[in-house]
Amino acid sequence: MSSPTEVVQQAYAAFGRGDIPAILAALTDDIEWQFHASPATGFPYGGKFTGKKAVETWFATLAQNDDIQQFEPREFLAGPNHVTVLGWERVRPLPDGSPFDSEWVHVFVLKGDKISRWIGTADTAARQAAARPSPKPS
């Protein structure tokens, strides 16, 4: 049996490869997935999602709306069945936003070797500002 930190690190490695099926395989069937951001703040993938199919759609929405240029899980804080990860990313909102940097926090809860709950946060104000196209000079 893998440790919670190893399970989470494997999921991040799959994300880095763009291997969404491997991420989905690491989830329980009844996964609770929540990204704390309102679509009004420029995060069209904010909200709460339940089940693998909903999480697969979440990742597709993420890919359609963000060009993730750098993604770094930096610190893993583990408990017996949970891992909190502190990280950083550089993202360009699609289609024509400006790159921005954001620190983020992800919380994973595990049942055995599977992720049963994920909660994520990021800098919504930075994304909202970056998503606005710059005014064109007249």
N, C-alpha and C positions, 0 to 999 in steps of 0.2 A: 504494500500500500504506500502511495506517495504521500509526502507531507502536504499540508495546505499550501505552503509557499511553493513547492515544486509544481503542484497542479496549476497555480496561478501563473507561474513563470512559463510553463508550457503553453498556456493560453495566450500570453503575450507574445511568445515566439511564433505561434500560429498567426496572430494578428500581423506581426512583422512580415511574414511570408505572404500575407493576403489569403490565408487558408481558413476561410470561414467555416467550411465543413468540420475542420478539426476543432474549432472553438465550440461549435454546436455539439460535437460529440462529448465535450467536457462538461456539458450542462445536464441537469436533471430535466426530465420531460416537463415538469411544472415550474421551471425557472421563473423567478420574479426578477425583472430587469427594469431598473429605473434610472433615468438620467434627469437630474434636477435642473431643468431649464424650460422655460415656456417658449413655445413657438414665436410668441410676440417679441422675445429677446433675440431672435435671429437663429434659434436652434430648432429647425424643423423636426429634429429627432428627439426632442425633449418629451418626457412623459413616462408613464408606467406601462410595461408590456409583460404579458404572461405567456409562457410556452415557447418552445424552440422556433416555431414558425414566425411568431411575432419578433423574436430576437433576430432571426434571419432577415426579416423585413427592416428592422432597425439598422442593421449593418448596411443594407442596400441604400437606405435613406442617407446614412452617414456618408457613404461613398459618392452619392449623387450631389452632395452639398458641401463637402469639404475635401480639399487637397491637403492631406496630412503630409507635411514635408519632413518633419522630425517628430519622433515620439519616443520619450524616454521614461520608463518606470525607474525611479531613482532609489526609493526606500521602501522596504517591505517590513511591515509591523505585524507579526503573526501571533495569533492565539491558537487555542486547541482546535477550533473549527472555523476560524475566520482569518482573513488577511486584509489589512488596510495598506494601500499602496499610494505613495506620494510621487508625483511625476510632473513632467513638463512636456509641452509640445509646441511646435510651430505649425500653424495651419493657415491656408488661404481659402476663404469662403468662395465657393463657386457660384456663378460663373466668372465674376470679374472683381472679386474683393481683393483687399490688400492683406498680405501675410501679417499675422499677429502671433505673439507668444502668450502662452497660458500655463500656469501651474494648475494641476488637477489633483483630485482625490478620488480613488476607487476603493470601494469596500466589497469584499467577496465573502460570502458565507458558504460553507461546504457541508454536504452530507456525504460522508465517506470520501471517495475520490472524485465527486462531482460537485460542480458549482450550482448551488440552489438559489442564490440571491446575489444580485450585483446592484450597487448604487454608485453612480458617478456624478461628479460636479466638475465644472470648469469656470473660467472667467467669462461669464455671459456678456458683460459690458464690453470687453475687448473684442469679442466676436461681432457684437452688434455694430460697433464703430467700424470694424474692418470690412464688414459686408456692404457698407455704403460705398458706392463708387465715388471716387474723387471728382469734384466738379471740373469740367473741361474749361480750359482757358478760352476766353472769347476773342 
